Amino acid sequence: MTSSTENKAPWTAQSSEIHGWQAGNRLQIIAGPCAIESKALAVQVAETVGEMCDRLDLPFIFKGSYRKANRSRLDSFTGIGDDEALSILSEVGSSMGVRTTTDIHAADEAAKAAAHVDVLQIPAFLCRQTDLLVAAAETGKVVNIKKGQFLSPESMKFAVQKVQESGNGQVWLTERGTMMGYQDLVVDMRSFPAMRKYGPVIADITHSLQQPNQTAGVTGGRPELIATIGKASIAAGADGIFIETHPDPASALSDGANMLQLDALEPLLIQLKRVYEAVQD
């Protein structure tokens, strides 16, 4: 078992507010559907996950993409409209009293999204885009940068520095797998201790199981391994998890192949909380 000294990240010796990290000594949960498909779906998922996290005393951030910009095919679902989706995110956050997050794809989206959510997510493919990172930093919101599938964990310090040197110390990193050939991803567990030198690190335990670049133009996945990746990531030092969940993944308009069925989430959270507590002080 990892000792408390080995598990301690350098940033935890400072105020957690330097990184905008409000989880305390609890596993942070970032969860929601891949995309905002409708208000009804967003509310259903947010309320259900929120109630689970309340029962388990786990801090919860609701996530949902207001627009899907990275699609393989032109006819893939991209969203219900930016303004409508952002309004839904804002309403969910205010009505439930929870923090919210969404991803942005260009510098001119940062301020608009920041008016509706608490955490701005930088997609993995865009983690080197300087203008995007600077624009996100300048909003003053927490910036959660997903590690590029093509980058080493150590190289993410430069993405963190771009945010910090733009005047924003609230930066997190998310591990979401590394390309293994053309159509698969692997999670290198060494990423967690490597990136925790720079701030809180989250394990994206659904996108890490994607099988991208399928010949049909629709991303595949291995959702049966979500629990395995989740437990291993937390044991390796993850401070939180990012998980996409849907009441009926088969009918989801985006990323259904790797999302977790909503009614399977609470048993998983119970397991993940136990692992997290076992490796803490």
C-alpha positions, 0 to 999 in steps of 0.5 A, a space after each residue: 500500500 502507498 504510504 502517506 509520504 509517497 502519496 503526498 503531492 507537492 502542491 498539497 502542502 500549499 493552500 488548495 485554493 491556489 489551484 481552485 481545488 475544493 474537494 478537500 481530502 475527498 475524491 472529486 467526482 466530475 460526471 455527466 453526459 457527453 453532450 447536452 442533449 436536452 434540458 430534461 436529460 441534463 437535469 435527470 443526470 445532474 439530480 441523480 448523480 448529485 443525490 449519489 454524491 450527497 449520500 457518499 459525501 463526495 464533491 460533485 461537478 456536473 459536466 456536459 459539452 455544449 458543443 461537440 467540435 471534434 467529430 469524425 463524420 460531418 453528419 455526427 451530432 454536434 449539439 442543440 445550439 450553443 446558447 441553449 446548451 450553455 443556458 442549461 448548464 447555467 440553470 443546472 448549476 444555479 438550481 442545484 448549487 453545484 459547480 459545472 464544467 464544459 469544454 471549449 475549442 477556440 479562444 473566442 469561446 472562453 469568455 462566453 462559456 465562462 459566463 455559464 460554468 465554473 471550470 473550463 475544460 481544454 480538450 486533449 487534442 488542443 492542450 498545446 494551443 497557446 491562444 486557447 490556454 491564455 484565453 481560458 486563463 484570462 477568464 479567471 475560472 479554473 482551467 482543467 487541461 486534458 493531457 494530449 493523447 500524443 504527449 508525455 505526462 512530464 510535458 504537460 508542465 508547459 501547458 500548466 505554465 501557460 495558464 499560470 503565467 497568464 495570471 491564473 493559478 487555478 489549473 488542473 490536469 486530466 489523464 485520458 489515455 495515450 494512443 497505442 497504435 491507430 485505434 486504441 488507448 492505454 493509461 500509463 499509471 506513471 502519469 499520475 505521480 508525474 503530473 501531480 507535481 503541477 496540481 490536482 490530477 483527474 482520471 478520465 475513466 471513460 474517454 481512456 477506454 475509447 477506441 478511436 478512428 474506427 472504420 465506420 467513423 464512430 468511436 468505439 469503447 470498452 466500458 466493461 473496464 471502467 471500474 478497472 481503470 478507475 480503481 487503478 488510477 486512484 491507487 496510482 494517485 488520482 485526486 478525482 475522476 471524470 466519468 461520462 454517464 447516461 441513462 441509456 448509453 445506446 441511445 446517446 447522441 455522442 460517445 455512447 460506446 464508452 459511457 457508463 449506464 447511469 444506474 451502475 454509477 453508485 456501486 462504482 462510486 462506492 468502490 472508488 471511494 474505498 480505494 481512495 480512502 485506503 491510499 490517503 493518510 
